Amino acid sequence: DVFWVGRLEDAVSLAAQGAANQVFQSAFWIISFIPSVVAPVVAKAAAGGNKEELSKKIGEGIFCAAVVGAMGMIFMYTMRERCLGVVGVVAGSSTAAQAAPYVGFRALTFIPAIVSTVGFAAFRGTLDVMTPMKITLASQMMNVVLDPLLIFGFGAVKAMGVAGAAIATS
């Protein structure tokens, strides 16, 4: 995102993207404690060979992640300006005007983001490290393609600037 937003040659856009991304990442890692609990629980169930117990533990982890993700999403989405204030973005400033939509779009991804980290933990717990790597590679490639398209626009796709970076990352 920084590479492409930097190509806008607008310091405010770069500051907005950096501040907004920091807010999202910090909040996400604070609430994403569930995967560190899920991996050992899943590994124990997998080692026991009980597929029903394994499925139950993964389901419980995903449910808990969805609930925590929903709370994070609601908090972040409804309190964008306050959250940005934590990293020094002044409400009503031009930086806030570009950062708030970024935080809003990223906030909407709290549930899928935390559920995917729980899924990755479940894969690790069953000793499958290739599936998460393939998923991560595919999603990063999608971001590489969508970043310039959504930030600068192309054809019928209108330029969205910093908000386009958030959508591409999401």
PyRosetta script that sets phi, psi and omega in degrees:
from pyrosetta import init, pose_from_sequence

init()
pose = pose_from_sequence("DVFWVGRLEDAVSLAAQGAANQVFQSAFWIISFIPSVVAPVVAKAAAGGNKEELSKKIGEGIFCAAVVGAMGMIFMYTMRERCLGVVGVVAGSSTAAQAAPYVGFRALTFIPAIVSTVGFAAFRGTLDVMTPMKITLASQMMNVVLDPLLIFGFGAVKAMGVAGAAIATS")
pose.set_psi(1, -44.3)
pose.set_omega(1, -178.6)
pose.set_phi(2, -60.8)
pose.set_psi(2, -40.3)
pose.set_omega(2, 179.0)
pose.set_phi(3, -57.0)
pose.set_psi(3, -49.5)
pose.set_omega(3, -175.7)
pose.set_phi(4, -77.4)
pose.set_psi(4, -41.1)
pose.set_omega(4, 178.2)
pose.set_phi(5, -63.7)
pose.set_psi(5, -35.3)
pose.set_omega(5, 175.9)
pose.set_phi(6, -60.6)
pose.set_psi(6, -27.4)
pose.set_omega(6, 178.7)
pose.set_phi(7, -72.9)
pose.set_psi(7, -11.0)
pose.set_omega(7, 174.7)
pose.set_phi(8, -70.8)
pose.set_psi(8, -16.4)
pose.set_omega(8, -178.7)
pose.set_phi(9, 54.1)
pose.set_psi(9, 44.8)
pose.set_omega(9, 179.6)
pose.set_phi(10, -135.6)
pose.set_psi(10, 110.3)
pose.set_omega(10, -176.9)
pose.set_phi(11, -60.6)
pose.set_psi(11, -33.9)
pose.set_omega(11, 179.6)
pose.set_phi(12, -65.2)
pose.set_psi(12, -41.9)
pose.set_omega(12, 178.5)
pose.set_phi(13, -61.7)
pose.set_psi(13, -43.7)
pose.set_omega(13, -179.9)
pose.set_phi(14, -65.9)
pose.set_psi(14, -40.6)
pose.set_omega(14, 177.4)
pose.set_phi(15, -65.8)
pose.set_psi(15, -41.1)
pose.set_omega(15, -179.9)
pose.set_phi(16, -63.8)
pose.set_psi(16, -45.5)
pose.set_omega(16, -179.8)
pose.set_phi(17, -64.3)
pose.set_psi(17, -43.7)
pose.set_omega(17, -179.4)
pose.set_phi(18, -63.7)
pose.set_psi(18, -46.0)
pose.set_omega(18, -179.7)
pose.set_phi(19, -66.0)
pose.set_psi(19, -45.2)
pose.set_omega(19, -178.6)
pose.set_phi(20, -64.7)
pose.set_psi(20, -41.6)
pose.set_omega(20, 178.9)
pose.set_phi(21, -65.0)
pose.set_psi(21, -38.9)
pose.set_omega(21, 178.3)
pose.set_phi(22, -63.2)
pose.set_psi(22, -41.3)
pose.set_omega(22, 178.4)
pose.set_phi(23, -61.7)
pose.set_psi(23, -48.4)
pose.set_omega(23, -179.1)
pose.set_phi(24, -62.6)
pose.set_psi(24, -50.7)
pose.set_omega(24, -176.4)
pose.set_phi(25, -61.6)
pose.set_psi(25, -42.3)
pose.set_omega(25, 179.8)
pose.set_phi(26, -63.2)
pose.set_psi(26, -47.1)
pose.set_omega(26, 179.5)
pose.set_phi(27, -63.9)
pose.set_psi(27, -41.4)
pose.set_omega(27, -178.7)
pose.set_phi(28, -62.6)
pose.set_psi(28, -45.5)
pose.set_omega(28, -177.4)
pose.set_phi(29, -72.5)
pose.set_psi(29, -23.7)
pose.set_omega(29, 174.9)
pose.set_phi(30, -68.5)
pose.set_psi(30, -41.2)
pose.set_omega(30, -176.5)
pose.set_phi(31, -91.0)
pose.set_psi(31, -5.5)
pose.set_omega(31, -175.3)
pose.set_phi(32, -96.9)
pose.set_psi(32, 50.9)
pose.set_omega(32, 176.1)
pose.set_phi(33, -81.0)
pose.set_psi(33, -17.7)
pose.set_omega(33, -174.1)
pose.set_phi(34, -60.7)
pose.set_psi(34, -42.7)
pose.set_omega(34, 180.0)
pose.set_phi(35, -58.5)
pose.set_psi(35, -33.7)
pose.set_omega(35, 179.7)
pose.set_phi(36, -70.4)
pose.set_psi(36, -18.9)
pose.set_omega(36, 174.8)
pose.set_phi(37, -88.5)
pose.set_psi(37, -37.1)
pose.set_omega(37, -174.8)
pose.set_phi(38, -68.3)
pose.set_psi(38, -44.6)
pose.set_omega(38, -174.3)
pose.set_phi(39, -54.9)
pose.set_psi(39, -50.8)
pose.set_omega(39, 179.7)
pose.set_phi(40, -67.7)
pose.set_psi(40, -34.0)
pose.set_omega(40, 179.0)
pose.set_phi(41, -65.9)
pose.set_psi(41, -43.4)
pose.set_omega(41, 178.1)
pose.set_phi(42, -65.7)
pose.set_psi(42, -41.8)
pose.set_omega(42, 179.8)
pose.set_phi(43, -61.3)
pose.set_psi(43, -40.8)
pose.set_omega(43, 178.7)
pose.set_phi(44, -64.1)
pose.set_psi(44, -44.6)
pose.set_omega(44, 179.4)
pose.set_phi(45, -65.7)
pose.set_psi(45, -39.6)
pose.set_omega(45, 179.5)
pose.set_phi(46, -66.0)
pose.set_psi(46, -40.9)
pose.set_omega(46, 180.0)
pose.set_phi(47, -65.0)
pose.set_psi(47, -30.6)
pose.set_omega(47, 178.8)
pose.set_phi(48, -75.5)
pose.set_psi(48, -12.6)
pose.set_omega(48, 177.5)
pose.set_phi(49, 76.0)
pose.set_psi(49, 6.4)
pose.set_omega(49, -178.7)
pose.set_phi(50, -90.8)
pose.set_psi(50, 100.2)
pose.set_omega(50, -176.7)
pose.set_phi(51, -64.0)
pose.set_psi(51, -34.5)
pose.set_omega(51, 179.3)
pose.set_phi(52, -65.9)
pose.set_psi(52, -44.6)
pose.set_omega(52, 177.9)
pose.set_phi(53, -64.8)
pose.set_psi(53, -40.5)
pose.set_omega(53, 177.9)
pose.set_phi(54, -59.6)
pose.set_psi(54, -49.1)
pose.set_omega(54, 179.5)
pose.set_phi(55, -60.7)
pose.set_psi(55, -41.2)
pose.set_omega(55, 179.7)
pose.set_phi(56, -63.0)
pose.set_psi(56, -45.1)
pose.set_omega(56, -178.4)
pose.set_phi(57, -66.0)
pose.set_psi(57, -40.7)
pose.set_omega(57, 177.7)
pose.set_phi(58, -64.6)
pose.set_psi(58, -43.8)
pose.set_omega(58, 178.6)
pose.set_phi(59, -60.6)
pose.set_psi(59, -42.7)
pose.set_omega(59, 178.1)
pose.set_phi(60, -62.2)
pose.set_psi(60, -41.9)
pose.set_omega(60, 178.8)
pose.set_phi(61, -63.0)
pose.set_psi(61, -43.0)
pose.set_omega(61, 179.7)
pose.set_phi(62, -66.3)
pose.set_psi(62, -41.2)
pose.set_omega(62, 178.2)
pose.set_phi(63, -61.3)
pose.set_psi(63, -49.0)
pose.set_omega(63, 179.2)
pose.set_phi(64, -59.9)
pose.set_psi(64, -42.1)
pose.set_omega(64, 179.1)
pose.set_phi(65, -62.3)
pose.set_psi(65, -41.9)
pose.set_omega(65, -180.0)
pose.set_phi(66, -63.7)
pose.set_psi(66, -40.1)
pose.set_omega(66, 179.2)
pose.set_phi(67, -66.0)
pose.set_psi(67, -48.7)
pose.set_omega(67, 179.3)
pose.set_phi(68, -63.8)
pose.set_psi(68, -40.6)
pose.set_omega(68, 177.6)
pose.set_phi(69, -62.4)
pose.set_psi(69, -39.6)
pose.set_omega(69, 178.4)
pose.set_phi(70, -64.2)
pose.set_psi(70, -41.5)
pose.set_omega(70, 177.9)
pose.set_phi(71, -64.0)
pose.set_psi(71, -42.8)
pose.set_omega(71, 177.7)
pose.set_phi(72, -63.2)
pose.set_psi(72, -41.3)
pose.set_omega(72, -179.8)
pose.set_phi(73, -62.4)
pose.set_psi(73, -48.0)
pose.set_omega(73, -178.7)
pose.set_phi(74, -63.3)
pose.set_psi(74, -45.8)
pose.set_omega(74, 179.4)
pose.set_phi(75, -59.8)
pose.set_psi(75, -51.9)
pose.set_omega(75, -176.3)
pose.set_phi(76, -64.9)
pose.set_psi(76, -43.3)
pose.set_omega(76, -176.5)
pose.set_phi(77, -67.0)
pose.set_psi(77, -42.4)
pose.set_omega(77, -176.4)
pose.set_phi(78, -80.7)
pose.set_psi(78, -17.2)
pose.set_omega(78, -176.9)
pose.set_phi(79, -121.7)
pose.set_psi(79, 36.8)
pose.set_omega(79, -177.0)
pose.set_phi(80, -53.9)
pose.set_psi(80, -50.4)
pose.set_omega(80, -176.1)
pose.set_phi(81, -62.8)
pose.set_psi(81, -42.0)
pose.set_omega(81, 178.7)
pose.set_phi(82, -65.3)
pose.set_psi(82, -41.9)
pose.set_omega(82, 179.5)
pose.set_phi(83, -62.5)
pose.set_psi(83, -41.6)
pose.set_omega(83, 178.3)
pose.set_phi(84, -67.0)
pose.set_psi(84, -31.2)
pose.set_omega(84, 177.5)
pose.set_phi(85, -61.6)
pose.set_psi(85, -28.3)
pose.set_omega(85, 179.5)
pose.set_phi(86, -61.7)
pose.set_psi(86, -32.8)
pose.set_omega(86, 179.9)
pose.set_phi(87, -99.9)
pose.set_psi(87, 14.7)
pose.set_omega(87, 172.5)
pose.set_phi(88, 92.5)
pose.set_psi(88, 8.8)
pose.set_omega(88, 178.0)
pose.set_phi(89, -82.2)
pose.set_psi(89, 121.8)
pose.set_omega(89, -176.7)
pose.set_phi(90, -80.1)
pose.set_psi(90, 127.3)
pose.set_omega(90, 178.9)
pose.set_phi(91, -57.3)
pose.set_psi(91, 136.5)
pose.set_omega(91, 179.0)
pose.set_phi(92, 85.9)
pose.set_psi(92, -7.4)
pose.set_omega(92, 179.7)
pose.set_phi(93, -77.2)
pose.set_psi(93, 167.1)
pose.set_omega(93, 177.8)
pose.set_phi(94, -65.9)
pose.set_psi(94, -30.4)
pose.set_omega(94, 176.1)
pose.set_phi(95, -66.5)
pose.set_psi(95, -44.2)
pose.set_omega(95, 179.1)
pose.set_phi(96, -62.8)
pose.set_psi(96, -36.8)
pose.set_omega(96, -179.5)
pose.set_phi(97, -62.2)
pose.set_psi(97, -32.1)
pose.set_omega(97, 178.2)
pose.set_phi(98, -91.4)
pose.set_psi(98, -30.0)
pose.set_omega(98, -177.7)
pose.set_phi(99, -76.9)
pose.set_psi(99, -35.8)
pose.set_omega(99, -176.6)
pose.set_phi(100, -60.9)
pose.set_psi(100, -45.2)
pose.set_omega(100, 176.7)
pose.set_phi(101, -62.9)
pose.set_psi(101, -36.8)
pose.set_omega(101, 177.9)
pose.set_phi(102, -60.1)
pose.set_psi(102, -49.4)
pose.set_omega(102, 179.5)
pose.set_phi(103, -62.2)
pose.set_psi(103, -39.9)
pose.set_omega(103, 179.8)
pose.set_phi(104, -61.8)
pose.set_psi(104, -47.0)
pose.set_omega(104, 178.7)
pose.set_phi(105, -65.2)
pose.set_psi(105, -42.6)
pose.set_omega(105, 179.8)
pose.set_phi(106, -67.6)
pose.set_psi(106, -34.9)
pose.set_omega(106, 179.2)
pose.set_phi(107, -59.9)
pose.set_psi(107, -35.5)
pose.set_omega(107, -180.0)
pose.set_phi(108, -64.6)
pose.set_psi(108, -13.6)
pose.set_omega(108, -178.7)
pose.set_phi(109, -99.6)
pose.set_psi(109, 7.4)
pose.set_omega(109, 179.7)
pose.set_phi(110, -55.6)
pose.set_psi(110, -47.3)
pose.set_omega(110, -177.0)
pose.set_phi(111, -63.8)
pose.set_psi(111, -55.2)
pose.set_omega(111, -179.9)
pose.set_phi(112, -62.8)
pose.set_psi(112, -33.3)
pose.set_omega(112, -179.2)
pose.set_phi(113, -66.4)
pose.set_psi(113, -45.9)
pose.set_omega(113, -178.2)
pose.set_phi(114, -74.4)
pose.set_psi(114, -34.2)
pose.set_omega(114, 176.1)
pose.set_phi(115, -64.0)
pose.set_psi(115, -38.3)
pose.set_omega(115, 178.9)
pose.set_phi(116, -67.8)
pose.set_psi(116, -35.5)
pose.set_omega(116, 177.6)
pose.set_phi(117, -68.1)
pose.set_psi(117, -34.0)
pose.set_omega(117, 174.9)
pose.set_phi(118, -67.7)
pose.set_psi(118, -40.9)
pose.set_omega(118, 176.6)
pose.set_phi(119, -60.2)
pose.set_psi(119, -43.5)
pose.set_omega(119, 178.2)
pose.set_phi(120, -62.6)
pose.set_psi(120, -39.6)
pose.set_omega(120, 177.3)
pose.set_phi(121, -63.6)
pose.set_psi(121, -38.5)
pose.set_omega(121, 178.4)
pose.set_phi(122, -65.4)
pose.set_psi(122, -41.7)
pose.set_omega(122, 176.4)
pose.set_phi(123, -60.5)
pose.set_psi(123, -44.4)
pose.set_omega(123, 178.3)
pose.set_phi(124, -62.0)
pose.set_psi(124, -39.4)
pose.set_omega(124, 179.8)
pose.set_phi(125, -63.2)
pose.set_psi(125, -25.5)
pose.set_omega(125, 177.7)
pose.set_phi(126, -100.1)
pose.set_psi(126, 12.8)
pose.set_omega(126, 177.8)
pose.set_phi(127, 67.6)
pose.set_psi(127, 22.7)
pose.set_omega(127, 176.2)
pose.set_phi(128, -102.4)
pose.set_psi(128, 99.6)
pose.set_omega(128, 179.6)
pose.set_phi(129, -99.5)
pose.set_psi(129, -12.4)
pose.set_omega(129, -178.2)
pose.set_phi(130, -76.0)
pose.set_psi(130, -39.4)
pose.set_omega(130, -178.8)
pose.set_phi(131, -61.2)
pose.set_psi(131, -49.0)
pose.set_omega(131, 177.4)
pose.set_phi(132, -61.0)
pose.set_psi(132, -36.2)
pose.set_omega(132, 179.1)
pose.set_phi(133, -63.8)
pose.set_psi(133, -42.6)
pose.set_omega(133, 179.6)
pose.set_phi(134, -64.7)
pose.set_psi(134, -41.8)
pose.set_omega(134, 178.8)
pose.set_phi(135, -64.2)
pose.set_psi(135, -44.3)
pose.set_omega(135, 179.0)
pose.set_phi(136, -62.6)
pose.set_psi(136, -44.1)
pose.set_omega(136, 178.6)
pose.set_phi(137, -60.7)
pose.set_psi(137, -45.2)
pose.set_omega(137, 179.7)
pose.set_phi(138, -63.5)
pose.set_psi(138, -43.1)
pose.set_omega(138, -179.1)
pose.set_phi(139, -68.5)
pose.set_psi(139, -36.3)
pose.set_omega(139, 177.3)
pose.set_phi(140, -67.0)
pose.set_psi(140, -38.4)
pose.set_omega(140, 177.0)
pose.set_phi(141, -64.6)
pose.set_psi(141, -38.4)
pose.set_omega(141, 177.4)
pose.set_phi(142, -63.6)
pose.set_psi(142, -40.5)
pose.set_omega(142, 178.4)
pose.set_phi(143, -64.0)
pose.set_psi(143, -40.6)
pose.set_omega(143, 179.2)
pose.set_phi(144, -60.4)
pose.set_psi(144, -38.6)
pose.set_omega(144, -179.6)
pose.set_phi(145, -76.8)
pose.set_psi(145, -43.1)
pose.set_omega(145, -174.5)
pose.set_phi(146, -76.3)
pose.set_psi(146, -29.8)
pose.set_omega(146, -178.7)
pose.set_phi(147, -52.5)
pose.set_psi(147, -61.7)
pose.set_omega(147, -177.9)
pose.set_phi(148, -64.4)
pose.set_psi(148, -34.3)
pose.set_omega(148, -179.5)
pose.set_phi(149, -62.9)
pose.set_psi(149, -46.6)
pose.set_omega(149, -176.7)
pose.set_phi(150, -83.5)
pose.set_psi(150, -28.9)
pose.set_omega(150, 178.8)
pose.set_phi(151, -72.9)
pose.set_psi(151, -47.3)
pose.set_omega(151, -175.1)
pose.set_phi(152, -99.5)
pose.set_psi(152, -18.7)
pose.set_omega(152, -177.0)
pose.set_phi(153, 79.6)
pose.set_psi(153, 160.9)
pose.set_omega(153, 178.0)
pose.set_phi(154, -167.0)
pose.set_psi(154, 125.4)
pose.set_omega(154, 180.0)
pose.set_phi(155, 59.2)
pose.set_psi(155, -122.9)
pose.set_omega(155, -178.3)
pose.set_phi(156, -75.8)
pose.set_psi(156, -13.4)
pose.set_omega(156, 179.9)
pose.set_phi(157, -85.1)
pose.set_psi(157, 117.8)
pose.set_omega(157, -177.9)
pose.set_phi(158, -80.9)
pose.set_psi(158, 149.6)
pose.set_omega(158, 178.8)
pose.set_phi(159, -65.1)
pose.set_psi(159, 132.2)
pose.set_omega(159, -179.4)
pose.set_phi(160, -118.5)
pose.set_psi(160, -2.4)
pose.set_omega(160, 177.3)
pose.set_phi(161, 62.1)
pose.set_psi(161, -135.3)
pose.set_omega(161, -177.4)
pose.set_phi(162, -60.0)
pose.set_psi(162, -38.4)
pose.set_omega(162, 178.0)
pose.set_phi(163, -62.1)
pose.set_psi(163, -34.9)
pose.set_omega(163, 176.5)
pose.set_phi(164, -63.7)
pose.set_psi(164, -36.2)
pose.set_omega(164, 176.5)
pose.set_phi(165, -63.4)
pose.set_psi(165, -40.5)
pose.set_omega(165, 179.2)
pose.set_phi(166, -63.8)
pose.set_psi(166, -43.0)
pose.set_omega(166, -179.5)
pose.set_phi(167, -66.0)
pose.set_psi(167, -43.5)
pose.set_omega(167, 179.6)
pose.set_phi(168, -62.3)
pose.set_psi(168, -42.3)
pose.set_omega(168, 179.3)
pose.set_phi(169, -67.3)
pose.set_psi(169, -37.5)
pose.set_omega(169, -179.3)
pose.set_phi(170, -67.3)
pose.dump_pdb("model.pdb")
